[in-house]
Amino acid sequence: MAKEVSGYIKLQIKGGQANPAPPVGPALGQRGINIMDFCKAFNEKTKSFMGKPVPVVITVYKDKKFDFVIKSPPASHFIKEAAKIKSGSKEPGKVITATITMKQAEQIAKEKMKDLNAYDLKEATKIICGSARSMGIEVKD
């Protein structure tokens, strides 16, 4: 018999650094989940993403048990890393803050492929290029 789902919680936490402080503690506490169990399991699974923001979807069941799915860090994080900048343009479309190469965009698309809504690498690369442009970062060939 399948477990009855009580709800879902979507959070973005730095890899390997989950702790009971906000936003994790309050979000899980109001659903009755053991916060330390989640933090230990999350930190164990995200050691490879240490310090990077990691989106996580937590499925909460009626019996206060939980499962979680870890996604890859956001495309914007990889784009900023590739361009070696702290943040995108304050006026995207008008002011270009940095550039990345098409090869870098393709590499980011390979890493993000499972989370992107694309069938092949070419389309995934277009999505990454669009994200870069919306951040005020130019993509060169």
Chimera marker file (.cmm) of the C-alpha trace (Angstrom):
<marker_set name="trace">
<marker id="1" x="0.000" y="0.000" z="0.000" r="1" g="1" b="0" radius="0.5"/>
<marker id="2" x="1.320" y="3.454" z="-0.945" r="1" g="1" b="0" radius="0.5"/>
<marker id="3" x="2.016" y="6.033" z="1.738" r="1" g="1" b="0" radius="0.5"/>
<marker id="4" x="-0.407" y="8.947" z="1.840" r="1" g="1" b="0" radius="0.5"/>
<marker id="5" x="1.298" y="12.229" z="0.887" r="1" g="1" b="0" radius="0.5"/>
<marker id="6" x="0.636" y="15.140" z="3.220" r="1" g="1" b="0" radius="0.5"/>
<marker id="7" x="2.428" y="17.784" z="1.127" r="1" g="1" b="0" radius="0.5"/>
<marker id="8" x="5.579" y="19.017" z="-0.577" r="1" g="1" b="0" radius="0.5"/>
<marker id="9" x="8.200" y="21.518" z="0.544" r="1" g="1" b="0" radius="0.5"/>
<marker id="10" x="10.566" y="23.191" z="-1.918" r="1" g="1" b="0" radius="0.5"/>
<marker id="11" x="13.738" y="24.741" z="-0.496" r="1" g="1" b="0" radius="0.5"/>
<marker id="12" x="17.100" y="25.925" z="-1.770" r="1" g="1" b="0" radius="0.5"/>
<marker id="13" x="19.892" y="25.129" z="0.678" r="1" g="1" b="0" radius="0.5"/>
<marker id="14" x="23.676" y="25.353" z="0.332" r="1" g="1" b="0" radius="0.5"/>
<marker id="15" x="25.084" y="21.879" z="-0.273" r="1" g="1" b="0" radius="0.5"/>
<marker id="16" x="26.385" y="20.135" z="2.837" r="1" g="1" b="0" radius="0.5"/>
<marker id="17" x="25.344" y="23.064" z="5.058" r="1" g="1" b="0" radius="0.5"/>
<marker id="18" x="21.742" y="22.343" z="6.115" r="1" g="1" b="0" radius="0.5"/>
<marker id="19" x="21.039" y="23.279" z="9.738" r="1" g="1" b="0" radius="0.5"/>
<marker id="20" x="17.915" y="23.803" z="11.899" r="1" g="1" b="0" radius="0.5"/>
<marker id="21" x="18.086" y="27.592" z="11.505" r="1" g="1" b="0" radius="0.5"/>
<marker id="22" x="15.690" y="29.359" z="9.111" r="1" g="1" b="0" radius="0.5"/>
<marker id="23" x="14.622" y="28.629" z="6.395" r="1" g="1" b="0" radius="0.5"/>
<marker id="24" x="14.998" y="24.880" z="7.006" r="1" g="1" b="0" radius="0.5"/>
<marker id="25" x="13.829" y="24.632" z="10.629" r="1" g="1" b="0" radius="0.5"/>
<marker id="26" x="10.529" y="26.537" z="10.390" r="1" g="1" b="0" radius="0.5"/>
<marker id="27" x="9.568" y="24.964" z="7.034" r="1" g="1" b="0" radius="0.5"/>
<marker id="28" x="10.057" y="21.416" z="8.328" r="1" g="1" b="0" radius="0.5"/>
<marker id="29" x="8.899" y="22.069" z="11.901" r="1" g="1" b="0" radius="0.5"/>
<marker id="30" x="5.420" y="23.186" z="10.903" r="1" g="1" b="0" radius="0.5"/>
<marker id="31" x="4.984" y="19.883" z="9.040" r="1" g="1" b="0" radius="0.5"/>
<marker id="32" x="6.154" y="17.871" z="12.047" r="1" g="1" b="0" radius="0.5"/>
<marker id="33" x="9.295" y="16.490" z="10.411" r="1" g="1" b="0" radius="0.5"/>
<marker id="34" x="12.366" y="15.654" z="12.504" r="1" g="1" b="0" radius="0.5"/>
<marker id="35" x="14.641" y="18.516" z="11.430" r="1" g="1" b="0" radius="0.5"/>
<marker id="36" x="17.940" y="16.915" z="12.467" r="1" g="1" b="0" radius="0.5"/>
<marker id="37" x="17.165" y="13.693" z="10.542" r="1" g="1" b="0" radius="0.5"/>
<marker id="38" x="16.609" y="15.749" z="7.401" r="1" g="1" b="0" radius="0.5"/>
<marker id="39" x="19.721" y="17.883" z="7.945" r="1" g="1" b="0" radius="0.5"/>
<marker id="40" x="21.975" y="14.840" z="8.444" r="1" g="1" b="0" radius="0.5"/>
<marker id="41" x="20.580" y="13.023" z="5.363" r="1" g="1" b="0" radius="0.5"/>
<marker id="42" x="20.729" y="16.166" z="3.190" r="1" g="1" b="0" radius="0.5"/>
<marker id="43" x="24.298" y="17.045" z="4.214" r="1" g="1" b="0" radius="0.5"/>
<marker id="44" x="25.413" y="13.474" z="3.529" r="1" g="1" b="0" radius="0.5"/>
<marker id="45" x="23.898" y="13.445" z="0.021" r="1" g="1" b="0" radius="0.5"/>
<marker id="46" x="25.129" y="16.918" z="-0.957" r="1" g="1" b="0" radius="0.5"/>
<marker id="47" x="28.798" y="16.726" z="0.031" r="1" g="1" b="0" radius="0.5"/>
<marker id="48" x="29.731" y="16.944" z="-3.672" r="1" g="1" b="0" radius="0.5"/>
<marker id="49" x="27.855" y="20.275" z="-3.996" r="1" g="1" b="0" radius="0.5"/>
<marker id="50" x="29.534" y="21.818" z="-0.922" r="1" g="1" b="0" radius="0.5"/>
<marker id="51" x="28.722" y="25.533" z="-0.699" r="1" g="1" b="0" radius="0.5"/>
<marker id="52" x="26.618" y="25.630" z="-3.880" r="1" g="1" b="0" radius="0.5"/>
<marker id="53" x="22.882" y="26.391" z="-3.658" r="1" g="1" b="0" radius="0.5"/>
<marker id="54" x="20.978" y="23.112" z="-4.114" r="1" g="1" b="0" radius="0.5"/>
<marker id="55" x="17.226" y="22.987" z="-4.775" r="1" g="1" b="0" radius="0.5"/>
<marker id="56" x="15.467" y="20.171" z="-2.892" r="1" g="1" b="0" radius="0.5"/>
<marker id="57" x="11.879" y="18.924" z="-3.050" r="1" g="1" b="0" radius="0.5"/>
<marker id="58" x="10.764" y="17.225" z="0.173" r="1" g="1" b="0" radius="0.5"/>
<marker id="59" x="7.755" y="14.906" z="0.067" r="1" g="1" b="0" radius="0.5"/>
<marker id="60" x="6.032" y="14.789" z="3.460" r="1" g="1" b="0" radius="0.5"/>
<marker id="61" x="3.811" y="11.806" z="4.360" r="1" g="1" b="0" radius="0.5"/>
<marker id="62" x="0.891" y="11.620" z="6.816" r="1" g="1" b="0" radius="0.5"/>
<marker id="63" x="2.954" y="9.527" z="9.275" r="1" g="1" b="0" radius="0.5"/>
<marker id="64" x="5.567" y="12.380" z="9.501" r="1" g="1" b="0" radius="0.5"/>
<marker id="65" x="8.099" y="10.458" z="7.408" r="1" g="1" b="0" radius="0.5"/>
<marker id="66" x="9.714" y="12.178" z="4.417" r="1" g="1" b="0" radius="0.5"/>
<marker id="67" x="11.631" y="11.628" z="1.176" r="1" g="1" b="0" radius="0.5"/>
<marker id="68" x="13.559" y="14.223" z="-0.735" r="1" g="1" b="0" radius="0.5"/>
<marker id="69" x="14.827" y="14.730" z="-4.269" r="1" g="1" b="0" radius="0.5"/>
<marker id="70" x="17.950" y="16.783" z="-4.846" r="1" g="1" b="0" radius="0.5"/>
<marker id="71" x="18.235" y="18.758" z="-8.065" r="1" g="1" b="0" radius="0.5"/>
<marker id="72" x="21.362" y="20.290" z="-9.576" r="1" g="1" b="0" radius="0.5"/>
<marker id="73" x="22.319" y="23.866" z="-8.645" r="1" g="1" b="0" radius="0.5"/>
<marker id="74" x="20.540" y="26.628" z="-10.616" r="1" g="1" b="0" radius="0.5"/>
<marker id="75" x="21.803" y="27.559" z="-14.086" r="1" g="1" b="0" radius="0.5"/>
<marker id="76" x="22.427" y="31.118" z="-12.876" r="1" g="1" b="0" radius="0.5"/>
<marker id="77" x="24.932" y="29.778" z="-10.327" r="1" g="1" b="0" radius="0.5"/>
<marker id="78" x="26.889" y="27.908" z="-13.034" r="1" g="1" b="0" radius="0.5"/>
<marker id="79" x="26.742" y="30.918" z="-15.378" r="1" g="1" b="0" radius="0.5"/>
<marker id="80" x="28.079" y="33.288" z="-12.706" r="1" g="1" b="0" radius="0.5"/>
<marker id="81" x="30.803" y="30.741" z="-11.899" r="1" g="1" b="0" radius="0.5"/>
<marker id="82" x="31.811" y="30.493" z="-15.576" r="1" g="1" b="0" radius="0.5"/>
<marker id="83" x="31.843" y="34.285" z="-16.001" r="1" g="1" b="0" radius="0.5"/>
<marker id="84" x="33.693" y="34.701" z="-12.669" r="1" g="1" b="0" radius="0.5"/>
<marker id="85" x="31.284" y="37.357" z="-11.361" r="1" g="1" b="0" radius="0.5"/>
<marker id="86" x="29.281" y="37.798" z="-8.143" r="1" g="1" b="0" radius="0.5"/>
<marker id="87" x="25.980" y="38.873" z="-9.714" r="1" g="1" b="0" radius="0.5"/>
<marker id="88" x="24.382" y="39.600" z="-13.071" r="1" g="1" b="0" radius="0.5"/>
<marker id="89" x="23.662" y="42.989" z="-14.597" r="1" g="1" b="0" radius="0.5"/>
<marker id="90" x="21.397" y="45.456" z="-12.800" r="1" g="1" b="0" radius="0.5"/>
<marker id="91" x="20.004" y="46.366" z="-16.245" r="1" g="1" b="0" radius="0.5"/>
<marker id="92" x="20.023" y="43.203" z="-18.395" r="1" g="1" b="0" radius="0.5"/>
<marker id="93" x="19.578" y="43.922" z="-22.100" r="1" g="1" b="0" radius="0.5"/>
<marker id="94" x="21.200" y="47.336" z="-21.728" r="1" g="1" b="0" radius="0.5"/>
<marker id="95" x="24.349" y="46.724" z="-19.702" r="1" g="1" b="0" radius="0.5"/>
<marker id="96" x="26.520" y="43.657" z="-20.334" r="1" g="1" b="0" radius="0.5"/>
<marker id="97" x="28.505" y="42.706" z="-17.241" r="1" g="1" b="0" radius="0.5"/>
<marker id="98" x="30.493" y="39.725" z="-18.555" r="1" g="1" b="0" radius="0.5"/>
<marker id="99" x="30.805" y="37.157" z="-21.339" r="1" g="1" b="0" radius="0.5"/>
<marker id="100" x="30.925" y="33.388" z="-21.503" r="1" g="1" b="0" radius="0.5"/>
<marker id="101" x="31.768" y="31.196" z="-24.490" r="1" g="1" b="0" radius="0.5"/>
<marker id="102" x="29.380" y="28.876" z="-26.290" r="1" g="1" b="0" radius="0.5"/>
<marker id="103" x="31.564" y="25.986" z="-25.092" r="1" g="1" b="0" radius="0.5"/>
<marker id="104" x="31.014" y="27.042" z="-21.454" r="1" g="1" b="0" radius="0.5"/>
<marker id="105" x="27.250" y="27.292" z="-22.079" r="1" g="1" b="0" radius="0.5"/>
<marker id="106" x="27.297" y="23.792" z="-23.567" r="1" g="1" b="0" radius="0.5"/>
<marker id="107" x="29.200" y="22.466" z="-20.528" r="1" g="1" b="0" radius="0.5"/>
<marker id="108" x="26.605" y="24.024" z="-18.184" r="1" g="1" b="0" radius="0.5"/>
<marker id="109" x="23.821" y="22.496" z="-20.294" r="1" g="1" b="0" radius="0.5"/>
<marker id="110" x="25.426" y="19.044" z="-19.925" r="1" g="1" b="0" radius="0.5"/>
<marker id="111" x="25.478" y="19.417" z="-16.123" r="1" g="1" b="0" radius="0.5"/>
<marker id="112" x="21.872" y="20.705" z="-15.998" r="1" g="1" b="0" radius="0.5"/>
<marker id="113" x="20.437" y="18.374" z="-18.678" r="1" g="1" b="0" radius="0.5"/>
<marker id="114" x="18.349" y="16.192" z="-16.338" r="1" g="1" b="0" radius="0.5"/>
<marker id="115" x="16.639" y="19.250" z="-14.809" r="1" g="1" b="0" radius="0.5"/>
<marker id="116" x="16.045" y="21.130" z="-18.070" r="1" g="1" b="0" radius="0.5"/>
<marker id="117" x="12.966" y="20.815" z="-20.251" r="1" g="1" b="0" radius="0.5"/>
<marker id="118" x="14.910" y="19.834" z="-23.394" r="1" g="1" b="0" radius="0.5"/>
<marker id="119" x="15.359" y="16.687" z="-25.465" r="1" g="1" b="0" radius="0.5"/>
<marker id="120" x="18.879" y="17.242" z="-26.734" r="1" g="1" b="0" radius="0.5"/>
<marker id="121" x="22.022" y="19.159" z="-25.848" r="1" g="1" b="0" radius="0.5"/>
<marker id="122" x="21.515" y="21.794" z="-28.567" r="1" g="1" b="0" radius="0.5"/>
<marker id="123" x="18.142" y="22.841" z="-27.135" r="1" g="1" b="0" radius="0.5"/>
<marker id="124" x="19.479" y="22.735" z="-23.565" r="1" g="1" b="0" radius="0.5"/>
<marker id="125" x="22.335" y="25.023" z="-24.631" r="1" g="1" b="0" radius="0.5"/>
<marker id="126" x="19.792" y="27.499" z="-26.049" r="1" g="1" b="0" radius="0.5"/>
<marker id="127" x="18.022" y="27.549" z="-22.669" r="1" g="1" b="0" radius="0.5"/>
<marker id="128" x="21.328" y="28.277" z="-20.881" r="1" g="1" b="0" radius="0.5"/>
<marker id="129" x="22.180" y="31.034" z="-23.400" r="1" g="1" b="0" radius="0.5"/>
<marker id="130" x="18.764" y="32.611" z="-22.762" r="1" g="1" b="0" radius="0.5"/>
<marker id="131" x="19.364" y="32.496" z="-19.012" r="1" g="1" b="0" radius="0.5"/>
<marker id="132" x="22.757" y="34.141" z="-19.489" r="1" g="1" b="0" radius="0.5"/>
<marker id="133" x="21.266" y="36.915" z="-21.657" r="1" g="1" b="0" radius="0.5"/>
<marker id="134" x="18.569" y="37.578" z="-19.053" r="1" g="1" b="0" radius="0.5"/>
<marker id="135" x="21.367" y="38.066" z="-16.506" r="1" g="1" b="0" radius="0.5"/>
<marker id="136" x="23.164" y="40.596" z="-18.738" r="1" g="1" b="0" radius="0.5"/>
<marker id="137" x="25.876" y="38.137" z="-19.763" r="1" g="1" b="0" radius="0.5"/>
<marker id="138" x="26.844" y="37.855" z="-23.411" r="1" g="1" b="0" radius="0.5"/>
<marker id="139" x="27.446" y="34.445" z="-25.028" r="1" g="1" b="0" radius="0.5"/>
<marker id="140" x="30.239" y="34.477" z="-27.641" r="1" g="1" b="0" radius="0.5"/>
<marker id="141" x="30.830" y="31.826" z="-30.285" r="1" g="1" b="0" radius="0.5"/>
<link id1="1" id2="2" r="1" g="1" b="0" radius="0.2"/>
<link id1="2" id2="3" r="1" g="1" b="0" radius="0.2"/>
<link id1="3" id2="4" r="1" g="1" b="0" radius="0.2"/>
<link id1="4" id2="5" r="1" g="1" b="0" radius="0.2"/>
<link id1="5" id2="6" r="1" g="1" b="0" radius="0.2"/>
<link id1="6" id2="7" r="1" g="1" b="0" radius="0.2"/>
<link id1="7" id2="8" r="1" g="1" b="0" radius="0.2"/>
<link id1="8" id2="9" r="1" g="1" b="0" radius="0.2"/>
<link id1="9" id2="10" r="1" g="1" b="0" radius="0.2"/>
<link id1="10" id2="11" r="1" g="1" b="0" radius="0.2"/>
<link id1="11" id2="12" r="1" g="1" b="0" radius="0.2"/>
<link id1="12" id2="13" r="1" g="1" b="0" radius="0.2"/>
<link id1="13" id2="14" r="1" g="1" b="0" radius="0.2"/>
<link id1="14" id2="15" r="1" g="1" b="0" radius="0.2"/>
<link id1="15" id2="16" r="1" g="1" b="0" radius="0.2"/>
<link id1="16" id2="17" r="1" g="1" b="0" radius="0.2"/>
<link id1="17" id2="18" r="1" g="1" b="0" radius="0.2"/>
<link id1="18" id2="19" r="1" g="1" b="0" radius="0.2"/>
<link id1="19" id2="20" r="1" g="1" b="0" radius="0.2"/>
<link id1="20" id2="21" r="1" g="1" b="0" radius="0.2"/>
<link id1="21" id2="22" r="1" g="1" b="0" radius="0.2"/>
<link id1="22" id2="23" r="1" g="1" b="0" radius="0.2"/>
<link id1="23" id2="24" r="1" g="1" b="0" radius="0.2"/>
<link id1="24" id2="25" r="1" g="1" b="0" radius="0.2"/>
<link id1="25" id2="26" r="1" g="1" b="0" radius="0.2"/>
<link id1="26" id2="27" r="1" g="1" b="0" radius="0.2"/>
<link id1="27" id2="28" r="1" g="1" b="0" radius="0.2"/>
<link id1="28" id2="29" r="1" g="1" b="0" radius="0.2"/>
<link id1="29" id2="30" r="1" g="1" b="0" radius="0.2"/>
<link id1="30" id2="31" r="1" g="1" b="0" radius="0.2"/>
<link id1="31" id2="32" r="1" g="1" b="0" radius="0.2"/>
<link id1="32" id2="33" r="1" g="1" b="0" radius="0.2"/>
<link id1="33" id2="34" r="1" g="1" b="0" radius="0.2"/>
<link id1="34" id2="35" r="1" g="1" b="0" radius="0.2"/>
<link id1="35" id2="36" r="1" g="1" b="0" radius="0.2"/>
<link id1="36" id2="37" r="1" g="1" b="0" radius="0.2"/>
<link id1="37" id2="38" r="1" g="1" b="0" radius="0.2"/>
<link id1="38" id2="39" r="1" g="1" b="0" radius="0.2"/>
<link id1="39" id2="40" r="1" g="1" b="0" radius="0.2"/>
<link id1="40" id2="41" r="1" g="1" b="0" radius="0.2"/>
<link id1="41" id2="42" r="1" g="1" b="0" radius="0.2"/>
<link id1="42" id2="43" r="1" g="1" b="0" radius="0.2"/>
<link id1="43" id2="44" r="1" g="1" b="0" radius="0.2"/>
<link id1="44" id2="45" r="1" g="1" b="0" radius="0.2"/>
<link id1="45" id2="46" r="1" g="1" b="0" radius="0.2"/>
<link id1="46" id2="47" r="1" g="1" b="0" radius="0.2"/>
<link id1="47" id2="48" r="1" g="1" b="0" radius="0.2"/>
<link id1="48" id2="49" r="1" g="1" b="0" radius="0.2"/>
<link id1="49" id2="50" r="1" g="1" b="0" radius="0.2"/>
<link id1="50" id2="51" r="1" g="1" b="0" radius="0.2"/>
<link id1="51" id2="52" r="1" g="1" b="0" radius="0.2"/>
<link id1="52" id2="53" r="1" g="1" b="0" radius="0.2"/>
<link id1="53" id2="54" r="1" g="1" b="0" radius="0.2"/>
<link id1="54" id2="55" r="1" g="1" b="0" radius="0.2"/>
<link id1="55" id2="56" r="1" g="1" b="0" radius="0.2"/>
<link id1="56" id2="57" r="1" g="1" b="0" radius="0.2"/>
<link id1="57" id2="58" r="1" g="1" b="0" radius="0.2"/>
<link id1="58" id2="59" r="1" g="1" b="0" radius="0.2"/>
<link id1="59" id2="60" r="1" g="1" b="0" radius="0.2"/>
<link id1="60" id2="61" r="1" g="1" b="0" radius="0.2"/>
<link id1="61" id2="62" r="1" g="1" b="0" radius="0.2"/>
<link id1="62" id2="63" r="1" g="1" b="0" radius="0.2"/>
<link id1="63" id2="64" r="1" g="1" b="0" radius="0.2"/>
<link id1="64" id2="65" r="1" g="1" b="0" radius="0.2"/>
<link id1="65" id2="66" r="1" g="1" b="0" radius="0.2"/>
<link id1="66" id2="67" r="1" g="1" b="0" radius="0.2"/>
<link id1="67" id2="68" r="1" g="1" b="0" radius="0.2"/>
<link id1="68" id2="69" r="1" g="1" b="0" radius="0.2"/>
<link id1="69" id2="70" r="1" g="1" b="0" radius="0.2"/>
<link id1="70" id2="71" r="1" g="1" b="0" radius="0.2"/>
<link id1="71" id2="72" r="1" g="1" b="0" radius="0.2"/>
<link id1="72" id2="73" r="1" g="1" b="0" radius="0.2"/>
<link id1="73" id2="74" r="1" g="1" b="0" radius="0.2"/>
<link id1="74" id2="75" r="1" g="1" b="0" radius="0.2"/>
<link id1="75" id2="76" r="1" g="1" b="0" radius="0.2"/>
<link id1="76" id2="77" r="1" g="1" b="0" radius="0.2"/>
<link id1="77" id2="78" r="1" g="1" b="0" radius="0.2"/>
<link id1="78" id2="79" r="1" g="1" b="0" radius="0.2"/>
<link id1="79" id2="80" r="1" g="1" b="0" radius="0.2"/>
<link id1="80" id2="81" r="1" g="1" b="0" radius="0.2"/>
<link id1="81" id2="82" r="1" g="1" b="0" radius="0.2"/>
<link id1="82" id2="83" r="1" g="1" b="0" radius="0.2"/>
<link id1="83" id2="84" r="1" g="1" b="0" radius="0.2"/>
<link id1="84" id2="85" r="1" g="1" b="0" radius="0.2"/>
<link id1="85" id2="86" r="1" g="1" b="0" radius="0.2"/>
<link id1="86" id2="87" r="1" g="1" b="0" radius="0.2"/>
<link id1="87" id2="88" r="1" g="1" b="0" radius="0.2"/>
<link id1="88" id2="89" r="1" g="1" b="0" radius="0.2"/>
<link id1="89" id2="90" r="1" g="1" b="0" radius="0.2"/>
<link id1="90" id2="91" r="1" g="1" b="0" radius="0.2"/>
<link id1="91" id2="92" r="1" g="1" b="0" radius="0.2"/>
<link id1="92" id2="93" r="1" g="1" b="0" radius="0.2"/>
<link id1="93" id2="94" r="1" g="1" b="0" radius="0.2"/>
<link id1="94" id2="95" r="1" g="1" b="0" radius="0.2"/>
<link id1="95" id2="96" r="1" g="1" b="0" radius="0.2"/>
<link id1="96" id2="97" r="1" g="1" b="0" radius="0.2"/>
<link id1="97" id2="98" r="1" g="1" b="0" radius="0.2"/>
<link id1="98" id2="99" r="1" g="1" b="0" radius="0.2"/>
<link id1="99" id2="100" r="1" g="1" b="0" radius="0.2"/>
<link id1="100" id2="101" r="1" g="1" b="0" radius="0.2"/>
<link id1="101" id2="102" r="1" g="1" b="0" radius="0.2"/>
<link id1="102" id2="103" r="1" g="1" b="0" radius="0.2"/>
<link id1="103" id2="104" r="1" g="1" b="0" radius="0.2"/>
<link id1="104" id2="105" r="1" g="1" b="0" radius="0.2"/>
<link id1="105" id2="106" r="1" g="1" b="0" radius="0.2"/>
<link id1="106" id2="107" r="1" g="1" b="0" radius="0.2"/>
<link id1="107" id2="108" r="1" g="1" b="0" radius="0.2"/>
<link id1="108" id2="109" r="1" g="1" b="0" radius="0.2"/>
<link id1="109" id2="110" r="1" g="1" b="0" radius="0.2"/>
<link id1="110" id2="111" r="1" g="1" b="0" radius="0.2"/>
<link id1="111" id2="112" r="1" g="1" b="0" radius="0.2"/>
<link id1="112" id2="113" r="1" g="1" b="0" radius="0.2"/>
<link id1="113" id2="114" r="1" g="1" b="0" radius="0.2"/>
<link id1="114" id2="115" r="1" g="1" b="0" radius="0.2"/>
<link id1="115" id2="116" r="1" g="1" b="0" radius="0.2"/>
<link id1="116" id2="117" r="1" g="1" b="0" radius="0.2"/>
<link id1="117" id2="118" r="1" g="1" b="0" radius="0.2"/>
<link id1="118" id2="119" r="1" g="1" b="0" radius="0.2"/>
<link id1="119" id2="120" r="1" g="1" b="0" radius="0.2"/>
<link id1="120" id2="121" r="1" g="1" b="0" radius="0.2"/>
<link id1="121" id2="122" r="1" g="1" b="0" radius="0.2"/>
<link id1="122" id2="123" r="1" g="1" b="0" radius="0.2"/>
<link id1="123" id2="124" r="1" g="1" b="0" radius="0.2"/>
<link id1="124" id2="125" r="1" g="1" b="0" radius="0.2"/>
<link id1="125" id2="126" r="1" g="1" b="0" radius="0.2"/>
<link id1="126" id2="127" r="1" g="1" b="0" radius="0.2"/>
<link id1="127" id2="128" r="1" g="1" b="0" radius="0.2"/>
<link id1="128" id2="129" r="1" g="1" b="0" radius="0.2"/>
<link id1="129" id2="130" r="1" g="1" b="0" radius="0.2"/>
<link id1="130" id2="131" r="1" g="1" b="0" radius="0.2"/>
<link id1="131" id2="132" r="1" g="1" b="0" radius="0.2"/>
<link id1="132" id2="133" r="1" g="1" b="0" radius="0.2"/>
<link id1="133" id2="134" r="1" g="1" b="0" radius="0.2"/>
<link id1="134" id2="135" r="1" g="1" b="0" radius="0.2"/>
<link id1="135" id2="136" r="1" g="1" b="0" radius="0.2"/>
<link id1="136" id2="137" r="1" g="1" b="0" radius="0.2"/>
<link id1="137" id2="138" r="1" g="1" b="0" radius="0.2"/>
<link id1="138" id2="139" r="1" g="1" b="0" radius="0.2"/>
<link id1="139" id2="140" r="1" g="1" b="0" radius="0.2"/>
<link id1="140" id2="141" r="1" g="1" b="0" radius="0.2"/>
</marker_set>
